[in-house]
Amino acid sequence: MPLDRSNPIVLVVDDSPDSLGMIHTALQIGGYTVLVALNGKQALDIVDRIQPDVVLMDAVMPVMDGFESCRQMRNLLPLTPILFMTGLTDPEHIVKAFDHGGTDYITKPLNPDELLARITAHVRSAHLIGDARAALDSARQHVISVNGRGEMLWTTPEARELLAGNGIEVAAGEFRFSGDIMAWLGSQGQMQDLIIHTPQQPLIIRYFKAVHADEHLLRIVDQHQLLDASVLEAALPVTKREAEVLLWVAQGKTNREIGEILTLSPRTVNKHLEQIYSKIQVDNRAAATSIAIQSLLGMSV
């Protein structure tokens, strides 16, 4: 049976038949399409093929537990809300869930009304963040269009100017990227950024989106216009270190990844986030991300 994509898709990862039955019924009544995995490994296999709108993850399961599954899943779903469902109320397990990339948690036994309310709120926030990120990308406007062979179809004036400033004169239909461009395009951004060497400096080419089967939008990252944490420090009541943490949160990094980037422990990152939430008057990561993106765009918050 083909997957119904007209409704938001929820991936439920749980090895308990009783929980699965209750959750499946509640979500279907709430208008969601439900996918089921019995352990973390099955969940990873599913998200490798299908991108859900939200993931409900049990913490303790055979084969692969929810913590490790969430950590690996973040490589495929950097922005998707992942909600832990668990009877574990120990603070260390809650912190562990967030450290491994969890967005929120809800304790068992689950209340169907609360579950639906949380899912709806997270799906709405994720869509708002996605829209804001698209606006953030388009604001730079260093966008180029290529076909599957890497041949230039069109560029924005800003992209053409940036390329020309680095010694590359382009015209539609007359320029083709060299290297293993076809394999890179086929991955649709799952591979690392493409580096183009120019007479002036290396240019970072980032996959943006597929228009259709033979047209891809790419974005040139202007290294002189990379976002700076000082913008957040100036716009929001946060310290320099908190601004650095918030900048990486806005780019979809987990606490563990932020810790590696800033040489901090995940627990220290979490403490910074607690201070950030209090200072900008939000209570979750999604809301903080939304405010950060608006600030980076120069919008009032």
C-alpha positions in Angstrom: 0.0 0.0 0.0 1.5 3.4 -1.0 2.3 5.7 1.9 -0.3 8.4 2.6 1.7 11.7 2.5 -1.4 14.0 2.7 -1.1 13.9 6.5 1.9 14.4 8.8 3.9 11.2 9.2 4.8 10.0 12.7 7.4 7.2 13.2 6.7 5.3 16.5 9.6 3.4 17.8 8.6 1.0 20.6 8.8 -2.7 21.4 5.6 -2.8 23.5 2.5 -4.1 21.7 0.2 -2.5 24.2 1.8 0.9 23.8 1.9 0.6 20.0 -1.8 -0.2 19.8 -2.8 2.7 22.0 -0.5 5.2 20.2 -1.4 4.0 16.7 -5.1 4.4 17.5 -4.7 7.9 19.0 -2.6 9.1 16.2 -4.8 7.8 13.4 -7.8 9.5 15.1 -5.8 12.7 15.3 -5.2 12.6 11.5 -1.6 11.3 11.4 0.0 8.7 9.2 1.7 6.2 11.4 4.9 4.2 10.8 6.1 1.6 13.3 9.5 0.3 14.3 10.1 -2.3 17.0 13.7 -1.1 17.8 16.2 1.6 17.0 17.8 -0.3 14.2 14.5 -0.8 12.4 13.8 2.9 12.9 17.1 3.9 11.2 16.3 1.7 8.3 12.9 3.4 7.9 14.3 7.0 8.1 16.9 6.1 5.5 14.0 5.8 3.0 11.3 8.0 4.4 11.4 11.3 6.3 8.8 11.5 9.0 7.5 14.8 10.4 8.0 13.6 14.0 9.5 10.6 15.8 8.2 9.1 19.0 11.1 7.1 20.6 11.0 4.6 23.4 14.2 4.8 25.5 14.7 1.1 26.4 14.4 -1.4 23.6 16.3 -4.6 22.4 18.9 -4.6 19.5 19.4 -0.8 19.8 18.1 1.5 22.5 16.4 4.8 21.8 19.4 6.9 22.9 21.8 5.4 20.3 19.1 5.4 17.7 18.4 9.1 18.3 22.1 9.9 18.1 22.5 8.2 14.7 19.1 9.4 13.5 20.3 13.0 13.9 22.6 12.5 10.9 19.6 11.9 8.7 17.0 14.1 10.4 18.8 17.1 11.9 15.6 19.2 12.2 12.9 16.6 12.8 11.4 16.6 16.4 12.3 13.4 18.3 10.2 12.9 21.4 11.2 10.3 24.0 8.4 8.2 25.5 9.7 6.6 28.7 8.8 5.5 32.1 12.2 6.5 33.2 12.0 9.6 35.4 15.6 9.7 36.6 17.1 13.1 35.7 20.2 11.4 34.3 18.1 9.6 31.7 16.3 12.8 30.8 19.6 14.6 30.3 20.9 11.6 28.3 17.9 11.9 26.0 18.6 15.5 25.3 22.4 15.0 25.0 21.7 12.4 22.3 19.6 14.8 20.2 16.1 14.4 21.7 13.7 17.4 21.3 11.3 16.6 24.2 10.1 13.8 26.4 6.8 12.5 27.6 6.4 9.9 30.4 4.5 6.7 30.4 1.7 5.8 30.9 0.9 8.1 28.0 -2.2 10.4 28.0 -3.5 10.4 24.4 -4.7 14.0 24.5 -1.4 15.2 25.9 0.5 13.1 23.3 -1.5 14.6 20.4 -1.1 18.1 21.8 2.7 17.8 22.0 3.0 16.2 18.6 0.9 18.9 17.0 2.9 21.7 18.7 6.2 20.2 17.6 5.1 19.6 14.0 3.9 23.2 13.8 7.2 24.5 15.2 9.2 22.3 12.9 7.3 23.7 9.9 7.9 27.3 11.0 11.6 26.6 11.5 11.7 25.0 8.0 10.1 28.1 6.5 12.5 30.4 8.4 15.5 28.4 7.3 14.3 28.6 3.7 14.1 32.4 4.1 17.5 32.5 5.7 18.9 30.6 2.7 17.2 32.7 0.1 18.2 35.9 1.8 21.8 35.3 0.8 20.6 34.5 -2.8 23.8 32.9 -3.9 21.8 30.3 -5.7 22.7 28.4 -8.9 20.7 25.8 -10.9 22.4 22.8 -12.5 21.2 19.7 -14.3 22.2 16.1 -13.4 25.4 16.4 -15.4 26.5 19.5 -13.5 25.8 21.9 -16.3 24.8 25.4 -15.3 21.1 26.2 -16.1 20.8 29.6 -14.4 22.2 31.7 -11.6 21.0 34.5 -9.5 22.8 37.8 -10.1 24.4 37.5 -6.6 25.8 34.1 -7.4 27.1 35.2 -10.7 28.8 38.2 -9.1 30.4 36.0 -6.4 31.7 33.5 -8.9 33.1 36.3 -11.1 34.8 37.8 -8.1 36.6 34.5 -7.7 37.7 34.3 -11.3 34.9 32.2 -12.7 32.9 33.7 -15.5 29.7 31.7 -16.1 26.9 31.7 -18.7 23.9 29.5 -18.8 24.6 26.3 -20.8 28.3 27.2 -21.1 29.7 26.2 -17.7 30.0 22.7 -16.2 31.3 21.8 -12.8 34.2 19.3 -12.8 34.8 16.4 -10.4 32.4 13.8 -9.2 29.4 16.2 -9.5 26.8 13.6 -10.6 27.3 11.3 -7.6 27.2 14.4 -5.3 24.0 15.6 -6.9 22.5 12.1 -6.7 23.0 12.2 -2.9 20.9 15.4 -2.7 23.1 16.9 0.0 23.6 13.8 2.1 27.3 13.9 1.2 29.5 16.6 2.5 29.6 20.0 0.9 31.3 20.3 -2.5 34.5 22.3 -2.6 35.3 24.3 -5.8 38.9 25.6 -6.0 39.2 29.0 -7.6 42.1 31.3 -8.2 41.1 33.4 -5.2 39.8 31.0 -2.6 37.9 27.6 -2.2 34.2 28.0 -2.6 31.8 25.9 -0.6 28.8 24.6 -2.7 25.9 23.3 -0.6 22.9 21.3 -1.9 19.7 23.3 -1.5 16.8 21.4 -3.1 15.7 19.4 -6.1 13.3 21.2 -8.4 12.6 18.1 -10.4 14.5 15.0 -11.5 17.0 16.9 -13.7 17.3 20.3 -12.0 19.0 20.9 -8.7 19.4 24.2 -6.8 22.7 24.7 -5.1 23.9 27.5 -2.8 27.3 29.0 -2.7 28.3 29.8 0.9 30.0 33.2 0.9 32.6 32.8 3.6 32.7 36.5 4.1 29.0 36.5 5.0 28.9 33.4 7.3 26.7 34.0 10.3 28.4 35.5 13.3 27.4 34.8 16.9 28.0 38.5 17.6 24.7 39.2 15.8 22.8 37.2 18.4 24.8 38.7 21.2 23.8 42.2 20.0 20.2 41.3 19.4 19.4 39.2 22.4 20.1 39.4 26.2 22.7 36.6 26.1 26.4 36.4 26.8 29.0 35.8 24.1 29.3 32.1 25.0 25.5 31.7 25.1 25.3 33.4 21.7 27.8 30.9 20.3 25.7 28.0 21.7 22.5 29.5 20.3 24.0 30.0 16.9 24.8 26.3 16.6 21.4 25.3 18.0 19.9 27.4 15.2 21.9 25.4 12.7 20.4 22.1 14.0 23.4 20.9 16.0 22.8 18.6 19.0 24.3 19.3 22.4 27.0 16.7 21.8 27.9 18.3 18.5 27.9 21.8 20.0 30.1 20.6 22.8 32.6 19.2 20.3 32.6 22.4 18.3 33.0 24.7 21.3 35.1 22.3 23.4 32.4 22.0 26.1 30.8 19.0 27.7 27.2 18.2 26.7 26.1 18.9 30.2 27.7 22.4 30.1 25.9 23.1 26.8 22.7 22.1 28.4 23.3 24.5 31.3 23.9 27.3 28.8 20.7 26.4 27.1 18.8 26.6 30.4 20.1 30.2 30.8 19.3 31.0 27.2 15.7 29.8 27.6 15.2 31.9 30.7 16.7 35.0 29.2 14.8 34.9 25.9 11.6 33.6 27.7 11.1 30.3 25.9 10.8 26.8 27.2 12.1 24.6 24.4 14.7 24.2 21.7 12.3 24.8 18.8 11.2 28.2 20.1 14.8 29.2 20.8 15.7 28.3 17.3 12.9 30.3 15.8 13.9 33.4 17.8 17.6 32.9 16.8 16.7 32.7 13.1 14.5 35.8 13.3 17.4 37.7 15.0 19.9 36.5 12.4 17.5 37.8 9.7 17.2 41.1 11.4 13.5 40.6 12.2 12.0 41.9 15.4 11.3 39.2 18.1 
